[in-house]
Amino acid sequence: MQFSNDELRRYARHLLLPEVGVAGQAKWRSTRVLCIGAGGLGSPVAMYLAAAGIGCLGIVDFDTVDYSNLQRQLLHGTTDVGRLKTDSARDALARLNPEVQIELHSVRLTSANALAIIREYDIVVDGTDNFPTRYLTNDACVLLHKPNVYGSIFRFEGQASVFAPHLTGPCYRCLYPEPPPPGLVPSCAEGGVLGVLPGIIGCIQATEILKLALGQGTPLLGRLLLFNALELRFRELKLRRDPACPLCGDRPTITQLIDYQQFCGVTAAPAPTPPHPDEVTVHDLNRALADPSLQVRVLDVREPAEHQLARIPGATLMPLASLPQRSIELDPALAYYIHCKSGKRSLQAVEWLKARGFRAVKSVRGGIAAWSEEIDPSVPKY
């Protein structure tokens, strides 16, 4: 395989490595990698693979760029807000290395399309942020005998591994046979994530892909790498293929893709429901605040970090978890309007207080998010 003079200059530092050389660079140029997700993990993975000269990068993502992405998703910039992530990623990668072929799949990965999409690639990298897609990716890769380079991040911690039963390693189900109950593990949108963390884990994933394509080194096969950014500490756990795994075990029972939303207990978005009898709207709250005669008190049951980001004037912060200890500060004879981010926690607070004799307590439907959209746009959304 011949390289142009421009390519020889671009990859000169690779070509000097005895383990790579011209033959290794040629292997990378003939490798097709599918990146599932163009977000926090997908950004460093795609950028370093493009810079390294991987021949073809497929990108699966149906989402658009949001301001909250820019703190960690370096494929995208401020001017990309509102664009499809796949389009933004294509443009960024083309600027980085126009020699790389970029294939876009601007769709949600589902049981109906996963096998057809993944089949066309040599290596798959999991940059997802939800359990249904993670199990779907794993199962499709096992069925198609494709290496699945896994990574996940949350707050200050990350992990990475390579799942490939056809290479004698375990699959994701060997590590996590069942997904956690819905709502038990908060998403990054709910729990936050250190912006540089996906860069660290994503670079590890990119390294594993290059090693697999090159056929050099020892991959993270049968090993789970754990990283704690606050302690700057790596740990490693040994993994083994589970002979009883329903997918890659000795007697597999999963031989085709399933309904992963149902498997993970994720229900479809419910139809709009009528207002709860214990709810008021943000307009009701706004009118109550403007009328001193009503003497309504406003409670904010979010966490202190959320309160610092955005607040409704006059609201008293009392996190939901502290309600049992701090409810003695409240007067059951007074009226309270309670809000959180979206209205879920505030309803829990109302139910708890009503069970203890509070009668004039109401939850603000839609929470501070609705307040920002309908009453005061100057209140930041997060």
C-alpha positions as a Markdown table, in Angstrom:
| # | Residue | x | y | z |
|---|---|---|---|---|
| 1 | Met | 0.0 | 0.0 | 0.0 |
| 2 | Gln | 1.5 | 3.3 | -1.1 |
| 3 | Phe | 1.4 | 6.5 | 0.9 |
| 4 | Ser | 1.6 | 10.0 | -0.6 |
| 5 | Asn | 4.3 | 12.4 | 0.5 |
| 6 | Asp | 1.7 | 14.3 | 2.5 |
| 7 | Glu | 0.7 | 11.1 | 4.3 |
| 8 | Leu | 4.4 | 10.2 | 5.0 |
| 9 | Arg | 4.8 | 13.6 | 6.6 |
| 10 | Arg | 1.6 | 13.4 | 8.5 |
| 11 | Tyr | 2.3 | 9.9 | 10.0 |
| 12 | Ala | 6.1 | 10.3 | 10.3 |
| 13 | Arg | 6.2 | 9.8 | 14.0 |
| 14 | His | 4.2 | 6.6 | 13.6 |
| 15 | Leu | 6.4 | 5.3 | 10.8 |
| 16 | Leu | 9.5 | 5.7 | 13.1 |
| 17 | Leu | 8.0 | 3.2 | 15.6 |
| 18 | Pro | 9.4 | -0.3 | 14.9 |
| 19 | Glu | 6.0 | -1.8 | 16.1 |
| 20 | Val | 4.2 | 0.3 | 13.5 |
| 21 | Gly | 6.2 | 1.3 | 10.5 |
| 22 | Val | 4.7 | 1.4 | 7.0 |
| 23 | Ala | 3.0 | -2.0 | 7.4 |
| 24 | Gly | 1.3 | -1.0 | 10.6 |
| 25 | Gln | 0.2 | 2.4 | 9.2 |
| 26 | Ala | -1.2 | 0.5 | 6.3 |
| 27 | Lys | -3.2 | -1.8 | 8.7 |
| 28 | Trp | -4.7 | 1.3 | 10.3 |
| 29 | Arg | -5.6 | 2.8 | 6.9 |
| 30 | Ser | -7.5 | -0.4 | 6.0 |
| 31 | Thr | -9.4 | -0.6 | 9.3 |
| 32 | Arg | -13.0 | 0.4 | 9.7 |
| 33 | Val | -14.1 | 1.6 | 13.1 |
| 34 | Leu | -17.7 | 2.3 | 14.2 |
| 35 | Cys | -18.0 | 4.9 | 17.0 |
| 36 | Ile | -21.4 | 4.6 | 18.7 |
| 37 | Gly | -21.9 | 8.1 | 20.2 |
| 38 | Ala | -20.4 | 11.4 | 19.2 |
| 39 | Gly | -20.4 | 12.8 | 22.7 |
| 40 | Gly | -18.0 | 12.8 | 25.6 |
| 41 | Leu | -16.3 | 9.5 | 24.9 |
| 42 | Gly | -16.9 | 9.6 | 21.1 |
| 43 | Ser | -15.1 | 13.0 | 20.8 |
| 44 | Pro | -11.6 | 12.0 | 21.9 |
| 45 | Val | -11.9 | 8.5 | 20.3 |
| 46 | Ala | -12.9 | 9.9 | 16.9 |
| 47 | Met | -10.4 | 12.7 | 17.0 |
| 48 | Tyr | -7.4 | 10.5 | 17.9 |
| 49 | Leu | -8.4 | 7.7 | 15.5 |
| 50 | Ala | -8.8 | 10.3 | 12.7 |
| 51 | Ala | -5.4 | 11.8 | 13.5 |
| 52 | Ala | -3.8 | 8.3 | 13.6 |
| 53 | Gly | -5.0 | 7.6 | 10.1 |
| 54 | Ile | -7.8 | 5.0 | 10.6 |
| 55 | Gly | -9.1 | 4.4 | 7.2 |
| 56 | Cys | -12.8 | 4.7 | 7.9 |
| 57 | Leu | -14.8 | 6.1 | 10.8 |
| 58 | Gly | -18.5 | 5.4 | 11.2 |
| 59 | Ile | -20.4 | 7.6 | 13.6 |
| 60 | Val | -23.8 | 6.7 | 15.1 |
| 61 | Asp | -25.6 | 9.5 | 16.8 |
| 62 | Phe | -29.1 | 10.9 | 16.5 |
| 63 | Asp | -28.8 | 13.9 | 18.9 |
| 64 | Thr | -28.1 | 17.6 | 18.4 |
| 65 | Val | -25.4 | 19.7 | 20.0 |
| 66 | Asp | -26.4 | 21.4 | 23.2 |
| 67 | Tyr | -24.6 | 24.1 | 25.2 |
| 68 | Ser | -24.3 | 21.6 | 28.1 |
| 69 | Asn | -22.2 | 19.3 | 25.8 |
| 70 | Leu | -19.4 | 21.8 | 25.2 |
| 71 | Gln | -17.7 | 21.3 | 28.5 |
| 72 | Arg | -16.5 | 17.9 | 27.5 |
| 73 | Gln | -17.5 | 17.0 | 23.9 |
| 74 | Leu | -14.6 | 18.5 | 22.0 |
| 75 | Leu | -15.8 | 17.5 | 18.6 |
| 76 | His | -18.3 | 20.3 | 18.8 |
| 77 | Gly | -18.0 | 24.1 | 19.2 |
| 78 | Thr | -20.3 | 26.9 | 20.2 |
| 79 | Thr | -21.3 | 27.6 | 16.6 |
| 80 | Asp | -22.4 | 23.9 | 16.3 |
| 81 | Val | -25.2 | 24.2 | 18.9 |
| 82 | Gly | -28.4 | 23.0 | 17.4 |
| 83 | Arg | -26.7 | 21.0 | 14.7 |
| 84 | Leu | -26.7 | 17.2 | 14.4 |
| 85 | Lys | -23.7 | 15.8 | 16.2 |
| 86 | Thr | -22.9 | 13.6 | 13.3 |
| 87 | Asp | -22.7 | 16.7 | 11.0 |
| 88 | Ser | -20.6 | 18.6 | 13.5 |
| 89 | Ala | -18.3 | 15.6 | 14.0 |
| 90 | Arg | -17.8 | 15.1 | 10.2 |
| 91 | Asp | -16.7 | 18.7 | 9.8 |
| 92 | Ala | -14.3 | 18.6 | 12.7 |
| 93 | Leu | -12.8 | 15.4 | 11.7 |
| 94 | Ala | -12.4 | 16.5 | 8.0 |
| 95 | Arg | -10.5 | 19.6 | 9.3 |
| 96 | Leu | -8.3 | 17.3 | 11.3 |
| 97 | Asn | -7.5 | 14.7 | 8.6 |
| 98 | Pro | -9.2 | 14.9 | 5.2 |
| 99 | Glu | -7.7 | 11.5 | 4.3 |
| 100 | Val | -10.1 | 9.7 | 6.6 |
| 101 | Gln | -13.4 | 8.4 | 5.2 |
| 102 | Ile | -16.3 | 9.5 | 7.5 |
| 103 | Glu | -19.6 | 7.6 | 7.3 |
| 104 | Leu | -22.6 | 9.1 | 9.2 |
| 105 | His | -25.5 | 7.2 | 10.7 |
| 106 | Ser | -27.7 | 9.9 | 12.0 |
| 107 | Val | -30.1 | 7.5 | 13.7 |
| 108 | Arg | -30.8 | 6.0 | 17.0 |
| 109 | Leu | -29.2 | 2.5 | 17.2 |
| 110 | Thr | -32.0 | 0.0 | 17.6 |
| 111 | Ser | -32.6 | -3.7 | 17.4 |
| 112 | Ala | -33.9 | -3.2 | 13.9 |
| 113 | Asn | -30.7 | -1.5 | 12.5 |
| 114 | Ala | -27.8 | -2.5 | 14.8 |
| 115 | Leu | -26.7 | -5.6 | 13.0 |
| 116 | Ala | -26.8 | -4.0 | 9.5 |
| 117 | Ile | -24.8 | -1.0 | 10.7 |
| 118 | Ile | -22.2 | -2.9 | 12.9 |
| 119 | Arg | -21.7 | -5.6 | 10.3 |
| 120 | Glu | -19.8 | -3.2 | 8.0 |
| 121 | Tyr | -17.0 | -2.4 | 10.5 |
| 122 | Asp | -14.0 | -4.2 | 12.0 |
| 123 | Ile | -14.0 | -2.7 | 15.5 |
| 124 | Val | -16.8 | -1.1 | 17.5 |
| 125 | Val | -16.3 | 1.5 | 20.2 |
| 126 | Asp | -19.0 | 2.0 | 22.8 |
| 127 | Gly | -19.4 | 5.7 | 23.7 |
| 128 | Thr | -23.0 | 5.4 | 24.8 |
| 129 | Asp | -24.5 | 6.9 | 27.9 |
| 130 | Asn | -27.5 | 4.6 | 28.5 |
| 131 | Phe | -28.0 | 1.0 | 29.4 |
| 132 | Pro | -30.4 | -0.1 | 26.6 |
| 133 | Thr | -27.9 | 1.0 | 23.9 |
| 134 | Arg | -25.0 | -0.5 | 25.9 |
| 135 | Tyr | -26.6 | -3.9 | 26.0 |
| 136 | Leu | -27.7 | -3.7 | 22.4 |
| 137 | Thr | -24.1 | -2.8 | 21.3 |
| 138 | Asn | -22.7 | -5.6 | 23.3 |
| 139 | Asp | -25.1 | -8.2 | 22.0 |
| 140 | Ala | -24.8 | -7.2 | 18.4 |
| 141 | Cys | -21.0 | -7.3 | 18.6 |
| 142 | Val | -21.0 | -10.8 | 20.2 |
| 143 | Leu | -23.4 | -12.1 | 17.5 |
| 144 | Leu | -21.3 | -10.6 | 14.7 |
| 145 | His | -17.9 | -11.5 | 16.3 |
| 146 | Lys | -16.8 | -7.8 | 16.5 |
| 147 | Pro | -14.5 | -6.4 | 19.3 |
| 148 | Asn | -16.4 | -4.0 | 21.5 |
| 149 | Val | -14.1 | -1.4 | 23.1 |
| 150 | Tyr | -16.1 | -0.3 | 26.1 |
| 151 | Gly | -15.9 | 2.8 | 28.2 |
| 152 | Ser | -18.1 | 4.6 | 30.7 |
| 153 | Ile | -17.9 | 7.7 | 32.8 |
| 154 | Phe | -19.7 | 9.2 | 35.8 |
| 155 | Arg | -18.8 | 12.2 | 38.0 |
| 156 | Phe | -15.1 | 11.6 | 38.7 |
| 157 | Glu | -14.8 | 7.9 | 37.8 |
| 158 | Gly | -14.4 | 6.0 | 34.6 |
| 159 | Gln | -13.8 | 2.5 | 33.4 |
| 160 | Ala | -12.7 | 0.7 | 30.2 |
| 161 | Ser | -12.4 | -2.8 | 28.8 |
| 162 | Val | -12.4 | -4.8 | 25.6 |
| 163 | Phe | -15.3 | -7.3 | 25.3 |
| 164 | Ala | -14.7 | -9.9 | 22.6 |
| 165 | Pro | -15.7 | -13.5 | 23.4 |
| 166 | His | -14.5 | -14.6 | 19.9 |
| 167 | Leu | -11.0 | -13.6 | 21.1 |
| 168 | Thr | -11.4 | -15.6 | 24.3 |
| 169 | Gly | -12.5 | -12.7 | 26.5 |
| 170 | Pro | -15.8 | -12.0 | 28.3 |
| 171 | Cys | -18.7 | -9.9 | 27.1 |
| 172 | Tyr | -20.4 | -7.0 | 28.9 |
| 173 | Arg | -23.1 | -9.4 | 30.2 |
| 174 | Cys | -20.4 | -11.5 | 31.9 |
| 175 | Leu | -19.6 | -8.4 | 34.0 |
| 176 | Tyr | -23.2 | -7.0 | 34.3 |
| 177 | Pro | -25.7 | -9.8 | 33.7 |
| 178 | Glu | -28.6 | -7.5 | 34.5 |
| 179 | Pro | -29.1 | -3.7 | 34.2 |
| 180 | Pro | -29.6 | -1.8 | 37.4 |
| 181 | Pro | -33.2 | -0.8 | 38.2 |
| 182 | Pro | -34.4 | 2.2 | 36.3 |
| 183 | Gly | -33.5 | 5.4 | 38.1 |
| 184 | Leu | -31.0 | 3.8 | 40.4 |
| 185 | Val | -27.9 | 5.0 | 38.5 |
| 186 | Pro | -28.3 | 8.7 | 37.6 |
| 187 | Ser | -27.1 | 9.9 | 34.2 |
| 188 | Cys | -24.4 | 12.5 | 33.6 |
| 189 | Ala | -27.1 | 15.0 | 33.1 |
| 190 | Glu | -28.4 | 14.3 | 36.6 |
| 191 | Gly | -25.2 | 13.6 | 38.5 |
| 192 | Gly | -22.6 | 15.6 | 36.5 |
| 193 | Val | -19.3 | 14.6 | 35.1 |
| 194 | Leu | -15.8 | 16.1 | 35.2 |
| 195 | Gly | -15.1 | 17.6 | 31.8 |
| 196 | Val | -11.7 | 16.0 | 31.3 |
| 197 | Leu | -12.8 | 12.5 | 32.4 |
| 198 | Pro | -14.2 | 11.4 | 29.0 |
| 199 | Gly | -10.9 | 12.6 | 27.5 |
| 200 | Ile | -8.9 | 10.2 | 29.6 |
| 201 | Ile | -11.2 | 7.2 | 29.2 |
| 202 | Gly | -11.7 | 8.0 | 25.5 |
| 203 | Cys | -8.0 | 8.1 | 24.9 |
| 204 | Ile | -7.7 | 4.7 | 26.5 |
| 205 | Gln | -10.4 | 3.4 | 24.2 |
| 206 | Ala | -8.6 | 4.9 | 21.2 |
| 207 | Thr | -5.4 | 3.2 | 22.3 |
| 208 | Glu | -7.1 | -0.2 | 22.5 |
| 209 | Ile | -8.5 | 0.2 | 19.0 |
| 210 | Leu | -5.2 | 1.1 | 17.5 |
| 211 | Lys | -3.6 | -1.9 | 19.3 |
| 212 | Leu | -6.3 | -4.3 | 18.1 |
| 213 | Ala | -6.0 | -3.1 | 14.5 |
| 214 | Leu | -2.2 | -3.3 | 14.7 |
| 215 | Gly | -2.1 | -6.7 | 16.4 |
| 216 | Gln | 0.4 | -5.4 | 18.9 |
| 217 | Gly | 0.5 | -5.2 | 22.7 |
| 218 | Thr | -1.8 | -6.7 | 25.3 |
| 219 | Pro | -5.4 | -5.4 | 25.0 |
| 220 | Leu | -7.8 | -4.9 | 27.9 |
| 221 | Leu | -9.2 | -8.3 | 27.2 |
| 222 | Gly | -10.4 | -10.0 | 30.4 |
| 223 | Arg | -9.5 | -6.8 | 32.3 |
| 224 | Leu | -11.6 | -3.9 | 33.6 |
| 225 | Leu | -9.6 | -0.7 | 34.1 |
| 226 | Leu | -11.0 | 1.6 | 36.8 |
| 227 | Phe | -10.0 | 5.2 | 37.0 |
| 228 | Asn | -10.6 | 7.7 | 39.9 |
| 229 | Ala | -9.8 | 11.3 | 38.8 |
| 230 | Leu | -10.0 | 12.7 | 42.3 |
| 231 | Glu | -7.3 | 10.3 | 43.6 |
| 232 | Leu | -5.6 | 10.0 | 40.2 |
| 233 | Arg | -5.5 | 6.3 | 40.7 |
| 234 | Phe | -5.9 | 3.4 | 38.3 |
| 235 | Arg | -7.1 | -0.1 | 39.4 |
| 236 | Glu | -7.5 | -3.2 | 37.4 |
| 237 | Leu | -10.0 | -6.1 | 37.9 |
| 238 | Lys | -9.6 | -9.5 | 36.2 |
| 239 | Leu | -12.6 | -10.6 | 34.2 |
| 240 | Arg | -13.5 | -14.0 | 32.9 |
| 241 | Arg | -16.0 | -15.2 | 30.5 |
| 242 | Asp | -19.0 | -16.6 | 32.4 |
| 243 | Pro | -19.9 | -20.1 | 31.2 |
| 244 | Ala | -23.5 | -19.5 | 32.2 |
| 245 | Cys | -23.7 | -16.2 | 30.3 |
| 246 | Pro | -26.9 | -16.2 | 28.2 |
| 247 | Leu | -25.1 | -14.6 | 25.3 |
| 248 | Cys | -21.5 | -15.9 | 25.1 |
| 249 | Gly | -21.7 | -18.8 | 27.6 |
| 250 | Asp | -21.5 | -22.5 | 26.8 |
| 251 | Arg | -25.3 | -22.8 | 26.2 |
| 252 | Pro | -26.4 | -19.4 | 25.0 |
| 253 | Thr | -30.1 | -18.6 | 25.1 |
| 254 | Ile | -29.8 | -15.2 | 23.4 |
| 255 | Thr | -29.3 | -15.8 | 19.7 |
| 256 | Gln | -30.9 | -12.6 | 18.3 |
| 257 | Leu | -31.4 | -9.0 | 19.4 |
| 258 | Ile | -34.1 | -8.4 | 21.9 |
| 259 | Asp | -36.2 | -5.4 | 23.1 |
| 260 | Tyr | -33.6 | -3.6 | 25.1 |
| 261 | Gln | -35.9 | -0.8 | 26.4 |
| 262 | Gln | -38.0 | -3.5 | 28.0 |
| 263 | Phe | -35.0 | -5.5 | 29.2 |
| 264 | Cys | -33.7 | -2.4 | 31.0 |
| 265 | Gly | -37.1 | -1.5 | 32.3 |
| 266 | Val | -37.2 | 1.7 | 30.3 |
| 267 | Thr | -40.8 | 2.6 | 29.5 |
| 268 | Ala | -41.9 | 4.8 | 26.6 |
| 269 | Ala | -42.6 | 8.5 | 27.4 |
| 270 | Pro | -46.0 | 8.7 | 29.0 |
| 271 | Ala | -48.7 | 10.7 | 27.4 |
| 272 | Pro | -49.3 | 14.1 | 29.0 |
| 273 | Thr | -51.1 | 13.6 | 32.3 |
| 274 | Pro | -53.7 | 16.0 | 33.9 |
| 275 | Pro | -52.4 | 18.1 | 36.7 |
| 276 | His | -51.9 | 16.3 | 40.0 |
| 277 | Pro | -54.3 | 17.6 | 42.7 |
| 278 | Asp | -51.3 | 18.6 | 44.8 |
| 279 | Glu | -49.7 | 20.6 | 41.9 |
| 280 | Val | -49.7 | 24.2 | 40.9 |
| 281 | Thr | -48.3 | 25.7 | 37.7 |
| 282 | Val | -45.4 | 28.2 | 37.6 |
| 283 | His | -47.9 | 30.8 | 36.7 |
| 284 | Asp | -49.8 | 30.1 | 39.9 |
| 285 | Leu | -46.5 | 30.4 | 41.8 |
| 286 | Asn | -45.7 | 33.7 | 40.0 |
| 287 | Arg | -49.1 | 35.1 | 41.0 |
| 288 | Ala | -48.7 | 34.0 | 44.6 |
| 289 | Leu | -45.4 | 35.7 | 44.9 |
| 290 | Ala | -46.9 | 38.9 | 43.5 |
| 291 | Asp | -49.7 | 38.9 | 46.1 |
| 292 | Pro | -48.3 | 39.5 | 49.6 |
| 293 | Ser | -51.7 | 38.7 | 51.2 |
| 294 | Leu | -51.3 | 35.0 | 50.3 |
| 295 | Gln | -48.2 | 34.7 | 52.4 |
| 296 | Val | -46.9 | 31.7 | 50.4 |
| 297 | Arg | -43.5 | 30.4 | 51.3 |
| 298 | Val | -41.4 | 28.8 | 48.5 |
| 299 | Leu | -39.2 | 25.7 | 49.3 |
| 300 | Asp | -36.5 | 24.5 | 47.0 |
| 301 | Val | -35.8 | 20.7 | 47.5 |
| 302 | Arg | -33.0 | 20.4 | 45.1 |
| 303 | Glu | -29.3 | 19.9 | 46.0 |
| 304 | Pro | -27.1 | 22.9 | 47.0 |
| 305 | Ala | -25.1 | 22.7 | 43.8 |
| 306 | Glu | -28.3 | 23.0 | 41.8 |
| 307 | His | -29.5 | 25.9 | 43.9 |
| 308 | Gln | -26.2 | 27.7 | 43.1 |
| 309 | Leu | -26.8 | 27.2 | 39.3 |
| 310 | Ala | -30.3 | 28.6 | 39.2 |
| 311 | Arg | -32.9 | 29.8 | 41.8 |
| 312 | Ile | -36.3 | 31.3 | 42.2 |
| 313 | Pro | -36.1 | 34.6 | 44.2 |
| 314 | Gly | -37.2 | 34.1 | 47.8 |
| 315 | Ala | -37.0 | 30.3 | 47.8 |
| 316 | Thr | -35.6 | 28.6 | 50.9 |
| 317 | Leu | -33.3 | 25.7 | 50.1 |
| 318 | Met | -34.2 | 22.5 | 51.9 |
| 319 | Pro | -32.9 | 19.5 | 50.0 |
| 320 | Leu | -35.3 | 16.6 | 49.9 |
| 321 | Ala | -32.9 | 14.3 | 51.8 |
| 322 | Ser | -32.8 | 16.8 | 54.7 |
| 323 | Leu | -36.5 | 17.1 | 55.0 |
| 324 | Pro | -36.9 | 14.6 | 57.9 |
| 325 | Gln | -34.4 | 16.5 | 60.0 |
| 326 | Arg | -35.4 | 20.1 | 58.9 |
| 327 | Ser | -39.1 | 19.8 | 58.7 |
| 328 | Ile | -39.3 | 21.2 | 62.3 |
| 329 | Glu | -38.3 | 24.5 | 60.8 |
| 330 | Leu | -41.6 | 24.6 | 58.9 |
| 331 | Asp | -45.0 | 25.6 | 60.3 |
| 332 | Pro | -47.9 | 23.2 | 59.3 |
| 333 | Ala | -50.3 | 26.1 | 59.5 |
| 334 | Leu | -48.6 | 28.0 | 56.6 |
| 335 | Ala | -48.8 | 27.6 | 52.9 |
| 336 | Tyr | -45.8 | 26.2 | 51.0 |
| 337 | Tyr | -45.1 | 26.0 | 47.3 |
| 338 | Ile | -42.4 | 23.4 | 46.7 |
| 339 | His | -40.2 | 23.2 | 43.6 |
| 340 | Cys | -37.3 | 21.1 | 42.3 |
| 341 | Lys | -35.8 | 20.9 | 38.8 |
| 342 | Ser | -38.8 | 19.2 | 37.0 |
| 343 | Gly | -41.5 | 18.5 | 39.7 |
| 344 | Lys | -40.7 | 14.9 | 40.7 |
| 345 | Arg | -38.8 | 15.5 | 43.9 |
| 346 | Ser | -41.2 | 18.3 | 44.9 |
| 347 | Leu | -44.2 | 15.9 | 44.7 |
| 348 | Gln | -42.3 | 13.5 | 46.9 |
| 349 | Ala | -41.8 | 16.3 | 49.4 |
| 350 | Val | -45.5 | 17.2 | 49.3 |
| 351 | Glu | -46.5 | 13.6 | 50.0 |
| 352 | Trp | -44.1 | 13.3 | 52.9 |
| 353 | Leu | -45.2 | 16.6 | 54.5 |
| 354 | Lys | -48.9 | 15.8 | 54.0 |
| 355 | Ala | -48.5 | 12.5 | 55.8 |
| 356 | Arg | -47.2 | 14.5 | 58.8 |
| 357 | Gly | -50.0 | 17.0 | 59.0 |
| 358 | Phe | -49.2 | 19.7 | 56.5 |
| 359 | Arg | -52.2 | 20.6 | 54.5 |
| 360 | Ala | -51.4 | 23.8 | 52.5 |
| 361 | Val | -48.5 | 22.3 | 50.5 |
| 362 | Lys | -48.3 | 22.2 | 46.7 |
| 363 | Ser | -45.7 | 21.0 | 44.2 |
| 364 | Val | -44.7 | 23.3 | 41.3 |
| 365 | Arg | -45.4 | 21.4 | 38.1 |
| 366 | Gly | -42.3 | 21.4 | 35.9 |
| 367 | Gly | -40.1 | 22.9 | 38.5 |
| 368 | Ile | -37.5 | 25.5 | 37.9 |
| 369 | Ala | -37.1 | 24.3 | 34.3 |
| 370 | Ala | -40.7 | 25.4 | 33.6 |
| 371 | Trp | -40.1 | 28.7 | 35.5 |
| 372 | Ser | -37.2 | 29.4 | 33.2 |
| 373 | Glu | -39.2 | 28.6 | 30.0 |
| 374 | Glu | -42.4 | 30.3 | 30.9 |
| 375 | Ile | -41.8 | 33.0 | 33.5 |
| 376 | Asp | -38.1 | 34.2 | 33.7 |
| 377 | Pro | -35.8 | 33.2 | 30.8 |
| 378 | Ser | -32.9 | 34.8 | 32.7 |
| 379 | Val | -32.9 | 31.9 | 35.1 |
| 380 | Pro | -30.3 | 29.4 | 33.6 |
| 381 | Lys | -31.4 | 26.0 | 32.5 |
| 382 | Tyr | -29.0 | 23.1 | 33.4 |
